[in-house]
Structures are given as structure tokens and as C-alpha cells.
Amino acid sequence: MKYLKIIWQNIVKEYLVIIRKPAGLIFWIVLPFTILVVFGVSFPGGFLEIKRAPVVILEDGNNQVLVDSVKERISSEYFSITIKKGDDSILRELVAGENYMLGIYPTMSGYDVKTFIVVDNSNPLAEGPVLNTLTNKLKGDRGVFVERINLYKEDFGFVGYLFPGIIAIGIMFISLNVASMGVIRERILGSLERILSAPSPLWLFLISKYLAYIVLASISGILVLAAGNILFNIPISGSIWLVILLEVFTALPFIGLALAASIIGKSEFESQAIANFIAIPLMFISGVFFPVQCMPNYIRTVAEILPLTFSVDALRDVIIKGLGYSDIIYAFGALSLYALLFFILVILIFRKRKK
């Protein structure tokens, strides 16, 4: 009971500090709304040309010649081609489960060649330039017919594709900046030294920080979630509670980074610079605006292991694809590991300062 009282007092203190200077908090809450509106109004149809788009061609044992012909026709810098064994019954499952943009199954229909293409229409970049380029290459001869099959019933559009990523970067920014500002203010006021010299355990102080900022980050994410649904009619295909849980896990590693930056930086400016130096590159290479699969290999290798990438992918899986907990458990595991590593780092840094 004593520890619960200490935690509660620290949480209340955090909110009082924020309320005294609310400008920073307001800015970071408004930021994701601004990004959502700008992209939703200015680029509703998308605008990016992509290369190395991942596509899969199914070979069932009877269509080897057709598969070779399709591969020869579409081989170019635009596509990264994989050939797998199977028939059209597993094509949708392959595209949905292994993050291919397009799935291709060529077969004979009388004297004509009929090519079924399953399109991941949750990604407007796939159903735009990628699909157009592919169909143009396949329709070169007479007697070749292409039938498009959408993977999902809903039409999400470009803003729908951005939507989960905007939620994730909003949580990242508010976690990094507001959490670091809270500790910096305590350093300036001298209260941090008093807290570190107090007899209560260090982990109580840190858990109070985490809980306070998790609530703020989650509220920010929920507001953006509601805004996307109301303003742009973006459907939430999966569980809202699972989305909120993902928002909590997304905040954890970035709160840890913020607390570490707030102690490493010698001033408020330095700590904020460290936080933004981490956040801004992550925003552009974690698949928020541009598919990670289409990035150069040297960037993709790094991007695929970043915490924001796990969060963006998992949020897309739930919001757009309607997947459940068992399908995104990899993201919870990765984000938990990052959170644990950064929590240990924060404890080590705070203990060093305490000495």
C-alpha cells in the first residue's frame, strides 16, 4: 500500500508539471492530426513509384511453361519475384501471410492464357503503379487475359495505408518528447536530485514515469484512431482493444529512450535533439510512408528490426487486415524486448547519476 501511494503521488506530480507548461504537450498531440489531414486531403490517391515490389508466382506442376513465360515478361527492376509450388487455392493465403504485394497464378482456359492476380489492396502502392506495370507487361499478346482479385473487400485508399503508421509515429513523438521534457524540468528545478537521493527504490520512480506517459501516449493514439474513422471513414477491421494494447507496447521502448536521453543530454536543447535525432529517421524508414519491402537491401536490413517497424506492421495487420493477437505476437515480443533493454539502460544511467 505504501508503494502504491508513492506511485500515485509521482503520477499526480508528473501531470502537474505538464499542466504548468502545456505548450509542448499540445504540439505533440496536434502533430499526428496535422499529418493525417495533410496526407488525407493532399494525396488521397497516392503518388509514389516503387521498385523491387515483392510478387509471388504459383507453379502447380502443369503450368511450368506459363510460369516461365510470366517470369520472363515481368522480370525488371520493378519486381522481386518468388516462385512457389501450389495452386490458386493458396494464393490469397500467400499474399496475406507473407506480405507479397501481388500473387500471380497463370493457367490455360481453352486456347487462351488466363492469369489470376491477387492484389493486396490494403496497400494502394501495390494496386497502383505496381499492378499497372505488371498488367501492361502481361497483356502484350492476344489471347492473354488478366483477372484481378482483391485480397480485402474494403477500399482503404492511400490515407488508409498511412493511418496505422501515423498512429505509431504520433505515439513515438509524444513518448520521446514529453517524457524527456518531464525529466529535464525536474533537473532544472532540482527535484530530480532530491528524488534520486530519497530512500525509496529507483524502480518506483521509473515505473511512475512509465505509467504517466503510457497513459498520455495511449490517449493520443486513441484520439487519432477516432479521427481517422470519423474524418476519413477508415474502417477498423480488427479489435479496438488489441489496437490500444499495441499503442501501449509501442510507447514503452520510446519512453525508455526518452528517459535515457533526458539524463545524457546536458541541457533541454540537447535532450530534445537526441530524441528527435532518433525519431525523425525512424519515421521515414519504418514503413510508415513507403513499404519496407521496396527499400534498398542495406536499408531494409536495418528497417526490419526497428521497434517502430514492428509497431507499424502490427497496427496495419489489426486495423486493415483484421488479424488477431496470435498473428501479431511477434510484435509484442519484439517491443517487449526493446522495452526491457531500454529499461535496463535507464536504470544503469540513473544509478550512475545517483552516485
PEHU-V83059 format. One line per field, one symbol per residue. ss: DSSP state (2 for helix, 1 for strand, 0 for the rest). psi: psi as a letter, one per 20 degrees, with the letter a starting at -180 (. if undefined). burial: b if it has 16 or more other C-alpha atoms within 10 Angstrom, else e. A space follows every 50 residues. Layout:
ss->???
psi->???
burial->???
//
This chain:
ss->02222222222222222222002222222222222222222200000000 00111111100002222222222200001111111002222222222000 01111111100111111110000222222222222222000001111111 00000022222222222222222222222222222222202222222000 02222222222222222222222222222220000000022222222222 22222222222222000222222222222222222000000222002222 22200022222222222220000022202222222222222222222222 22220
psi->hghhgggghhgggghhgghhmiggggghhhghgggggghhghlhirjppq rkppqpppojhikgghghggghgioaihqopppqpraihjgghggghjkq hqppoprpncjqppopoppnjiohhgjdhggggghhhhkhqqjoppopop hqhqohrghhhhghhhgghgggghggggghhghghhggiihghhghiqiq qhhggghggggghgggghggggghghghhghjkoqohaphhhgghhgghh hghhgggghghhhgpirgggghggghhggghhhijjjghpphhjqqhhhh gghijqhhgggggghghgggikraghhjhhgggghgggggghgggggggh hghh.
burial->eeeeeebeebbeebeeebeeeeeebeebbeebbeebbebbeeeeebeeeb bbbbbbbbbbeebeebbeebbeebeeebbbbeeeeebbeebbebbbeeeb bbbbbbbeeeeebbbbbbbbbbbbbbbbbbbeebbeebeeeeebbbebbb bbeeebbbbbbbbbbbbbbbbbbbbbbbbbbbbbbbbeeeebeeebeeee ebeebbebbbbbbbebbbbbbbebbebbeeebebbbebeeebbbebbbbb bbbbbbbbbbbbbebeebeebbebbbebbeebbebbbbbbbbbbbeeeeb eebbebbbbbbbbbbbbbbbbebebeebeebbebbbebbeebbebbbebb eeeee
//
